[in-house]
């Protein structure tokens, strides 16, 4: 199987897509595209006009699902921890190592995303800038085991450059996470700028901001 995956990298895209769909059981829409990238989750669903850029690595996930016009940029490192692979996380039977991206959502370039548990990015949300870290797992000191928790980024959110998001955290709809911030808890109030280390609500955002009403994910 490794050899088949390696060989697909050298095929023209229209051939490569058909091979991935037929032999790996993927569901990649004919209008979607993967660049020169090592993208091999167990299950892959790419809806129309979704894309993954060059030099991105995606492995160890049970599922990568991308809605229409969802984008993963260049040089991202996206990894999971398969449920059946070892003794780790055996105490978390409901763990889901997956990345779910809704329509028009985006991950820009050079981010590290740990999908040991689910990472969900809702519609029109952007993980922007460079070098952010999304980390769903860590050591639970109380029980001395590796544990994980999902991370949720709400619709129309914007995550600034060089942020850290930890397992169990949540950025509500229509919110911004300021550059270099640490999100380590669940928030629920929409239309806020959260910033700092750790991030706290620092400024109310006007609901009529153009970013929150756009009909196309990419910002010109």
C-alpha positions as CSV (number, residue, x, y, z in Angstrom):
1,X,0.0,0.0,0.0
2,X,2.9,2.4,0.8
3,X,4.3,1.8,-2.7
4,X,0.9,2.6,-4.3
5,X,0.6,5.8,-2.3
6,X,4.1,6.8,-3.4
7,X,3.5,6.1,-7.0
8,X,0.3,8.2,-7.1
9,X,2.4,11.3,-6.3
10,X,3.9,11.1,-9.8
11,X,0.6,10.7,-11.7
12,X,-1.3,13.6,-13.4
13,X,-4.0,14.8,-11.1
14,X,-6.9,13.6,-13.2
15,X,-5.4,10.1,-13.1
16,X,-4.3,10.3,-9.5
17,X,-7.8,11.3,-8.3
18,X,-9.3,8.2,-10.0
19,X,-6.7,5.9,-8.5
20,X,-7.2,7.3,-5.0
21,X,-11.0,7.0,-5.3
22,X,-10.9,3.5,-6.7
23,X,-8.1,1.8,-4.7
24,X,-8.3,3.7,-1.4
25,X,-12.0,4.3,-1.3
26,X,-11.7,8.1,-1.2
27,X,-14.5,10.4,-2.3
28,X,-12.7,13.2,-4.1
29,X,-14.9,15.4,-6.3
30,X,-13.7,15.9,-9.8
31,X,-13.5,19.7,-9.2
32,X,-11.2,19.3,-6.2
33,X,-7.4,19.2,-6.2
34,X,-4.4,17.9,-4.1
35,X,-1.0,19.3,-4.9
36,X,2.3,17.5,-4.4
37,X,1.4,16.5,-0.8
38,X,1.4,13.3,1.3
39,X,-2.3,13.2,2.2
40,X,-3.4,9.7,3.2
41,X,-6.0,9.6,6.0
42,X,-8.0,6.4,6.3
43,X,-11.1,8.1,4.8
44,X,-11.0,11.2,2.7
45,X,-14.0,13.3,1.5
46,X,-13.4,16.4,-0.6
47,X,-16.4,18.2,-1.9
48,X,-16.5,20.4,-5.0
49,X,-13.7,23.0,-5.4
50,X,-11.9,22.0,-2.2
51,X,-8.1,21.9,-2.4
52,X,-4.9,20.9,-0.5
53,X,-1.6,22.7,-1.3
54,X,1.9,21.5,-2.0
55,X,4.1,19.9,0.8
56,X,1.3,19.4,3.2
57,X,1.4,16.1,5.2
58,X,-1.8,14.5,6.5
59,X,-1.5,11.1,8.1
60,X,-2.9,9.0,11.0
61,X,-6.4,10.4,10.7
62,X,-9.5,8.3,10.6
63,X,-11.2,11.0,8.5
64,X,-10.4,14.2,6.7
65,X,-13.6,15.8,5.4
66,X,-13.6,19.1,3.4
67,X,-16.8,20.9,2.4
68,X,-17.2,22.9,-0.8
69,X,-14.5,25.5,-1.4
70,X,-12.6,24.5,1.8
71,X,-8.9,25.1,1.5
72,X,-5.8,23.7,3.2
73,X,-2.7,25.6,2.1
74,X,1.0,24.8,1.7
75,X,3.4,23.1,4.1
76,X,0.9,22.1,6.9
77,X,1.6,19.2,9.2
78,X,-1.6,17.4,10.1
79,X,-1.4,14.2,12.1
80,X,-3.6,12.0,14.1
81,X,-3.3,8.9,16.3
82,X,-5.2,5.9,14.9
83,X,-7.6,4.3,17.4
84,X,-6.4,0.8,16.8
85,X,-2.6,1.3,16.8
86,X,-1.4,0.9,20.4
87,X,-2.2,1.1,24.1
88,X,-2.3,4.9,24.1
89,X,-5.8,6.5,24.6
90,X,-7.5,3.1,25.2
91,X,-9.4,4.8,28.0
92,X,-11.0,7.1,25.5
93,X,-13.2,4.8,23.5
94,X,-15.2,7.7,22.0
95,X,-12.1,9.5,20.6
96,X,-12.3,10.6,17.0
97,X,-9.0,11.3,15.2
98,X,-10.4,13.5,12.4
99,X,-10.4,16.9,10.8
100,X,-13.7,18.3,9.7
101,X,-13.8,21.5,7.6
102,X,-17.1,23.0,6.6
103,X,-17.7,24.9,3.4
104,X,-15.5,27.9,2.6
105,X,-13.3,27.3,5.7
106,X,-9.5,27.7,5.3
107,X,-6.2,26.6,6.8
108,X,-3.5,28.8,5.4
109,X,0.2,27.8,5.4
110,X,2.8,26.1,7.8
111,X,0.5,25.2,10.7
112,X,0.8,22.2,13.0
113,X,-2.5,20.5,13.6
114,X,-2.8,17.5,16.0
115,X,-6.0,15.6,15.3
116,X,-5.5,12.9,18.0
117,X,-9.1,14.0,18.7
118,X,-11.5,15.9,16.5
119,X,-10.6,19.3,15.1
120,X,-13.7,21.0,13.7
121,X,-13.5,24.2,11.6
122,X,-16.9,25.6,10.8
123,X,-18.1,27.4,7.7
124,X,-16.2,30.5,6.5
125,X,-13.7,30.3,9.4
126,X,-10.0,30.9,8.8
127,X,-6.9,29.5,10.6
128,X,-4.8,32.4,9.3
129,X,-1.1,33.5,9.2
130,X,1.6,31.0,9.9
131,X,2.9,28.6,12.6
132,X,-0.2,28.2,14.7
133,X,-0.4,24.9,16.7
134,X,-3.7,23.1,17.3
135,X,-3.0,20.4,19.9
136,X,-5.8,18.1,21.0
137,X,-3.7,15.8,23.2
138,X,-1.5,16.1,26.2
139,X,-0.5,14.2,29.4
140,X,-3.2,14.0,32.1
141,X,-1.1,14.3,35.2
142,X,-4.0,13.1,37.5
143,X,-4.1,9.7,35.9
144,X,-0.6,9.7,34.3
145,X,-2.0,8.9,30.8
146,X,-2.1,10.5,27.4
147,X,-5.5,12.1,27.0
148,X,-7.2,14.1,24.4
149,X,-10.1,16.4,23.8
150,X,-11.7,18.0,20.7
151,X,-11.2,21.6,19.5
152,X,-13.9,23.6,17.8
153,X,-13.5,26.8,15.7
154,X,-16.9,28.4,15.0
155,X,-18.3,29.8,11.8
156,X,-16.8,33.0,10.5
157,X,-14.0,32.9,13.0
158,X,-10.5,34.2,12.4
159,X,-7.5,32.8,14.2
160,X,-4.4,35.1,13.9
161,X,-0.9,34.1,13.3
162,X,1.3,32.0,15.7
163,X,-1.6,31.0,18.1
164,X,-1.9,27.9,20.3
165,X,-5.2,26.1,20.7
166,X,-5.3,23.3,23.3
167,X,-7.6,20.3,23.6
168,X,-11.0,21.1,25.0
169,X,-11.0,24.7,23.8
170,X,-13.7,26.3,21.7
171,X,-13.8,29.6,19.8
172,X,-17.4,30.7,19.4
173,X,-19.0,31.8,16.1
174,X,-18.1,35.2,14.7
175,X,-15.0,35.6,16.9
176,X,-11.3,36.5,16.4
177,X,-8.4,35.0,18.3
178,X,-5.6,37.5,18.3
179,X,-2.1,36.8,17.1
180,X,0.2,34.9,19.5
181,X,-2.8,34.0,21.8
182,X,-3.3,30.8,23.8
183,X,-6.8,29.4,23.7
184,X,-7.2,26.8,26.5
185,X,-10.9,26.8,27.4
186,X,-14.4,26.8,26.0
187,X,-16.0,30.1,25.3
188,X,-19.6,30.6,24.3
189,X,-20.1,34.3,23.6
190,X,-20.2,35.3,19.9
191,X,-18.8,38.5,18.4
192,X,-15.7,38.9,20.6
193,X,-12.0,39.4,20.1
194,X,-10.3,36.9,22.4
195,X,-6.6,37.6,23.0
196,X,-3.7,37.0,25.4
197,X,-2.0,34.2,27.2
198,X,-4.3,32.7,28.2
199,X,-6.9,34.2,25.9
200,X,-9.7,36.2,27.4
201,X,-12.5,38.4,25.9
202,X,-11.0,41.8,25.3
203,X,-13.2,43.6,22.8
204,X,-16.8,43.4,21.5
205,X,-17.0,43.1,17.7
206,X,-19.7,44.7,15.7
207,X,-22.0,42.1,14.1
208,X,-22.1,44.1,10.8
209,X,-18.4,43.7,10.0
210,X,-17.9,42.7,6.3
211,X,-15.9,39.6,7.3
212,X,-18.9,38.1,9.1
213,X,-21.2,38.5,6.1
214,X,-19.0,37.4,3.2
215,X,-20.3,34.8,0.8
216,X,-16.9,33.6,-0.4
217,X,-14.4,32.1,1.9
218,X,-11.2,33.6,0.4
219,X,-10.5,37.2,1.3
220,X,-9.0,39.3,-1.4
